[in-house]
């Protein structure tokens, strides 16, 4: 099983998301994911470990067994270009569907629980950005740098858990139609636009 296949499983996505918020033991993960049976949770943790998507930072003997504490590797649980290059378009669509289904579940839980009746604590929007292929790595790095101090905060009475989901898709259809519209309107179109 390749790294992408390991990561892109609904339960493993939730495990990695929980660990990304701070080091976790299997017991803590079990409390955060009560719908996952304990043996199943351990199987998923072992798959994530073998794929290098999580690491053990501490092992402590507890009641005749070892309790492991997990964290993400220094570079995070990310798929590198070499991992992504092996994914067929149909598989990428499957992974995106899993991601979208998880977001739908998050929204359903939000709406079923106590929430701001004016929905000031939730938002979703799509904004077109015009970024060159050369600028894209810089944009991703700057976004990461902006988020980093917020990712290190720990939950307490004042700090509520808020889910920030990110999707970046190159919109080839709109790019093509935009260039055609500019050409038809007589506007000068250069590769830099």
Secondary structure, DSSP 8 states (H G I E B T S, - for coil): --HHHHH-SHHHHHHHHHHHTS-EEHHHHHHHTTTS-HHHHHHHHHHHHHTTSSEEEEEEEETTEEEEEEE--TT-S---HHHHTT--HHHHHHHHHHHHHHHHHHHHHHHHS---TT-TT-----------HHHHHHHHHHHHHHHHHHHT----SS-------------HHHHHHHHHHHHHTT----TT-
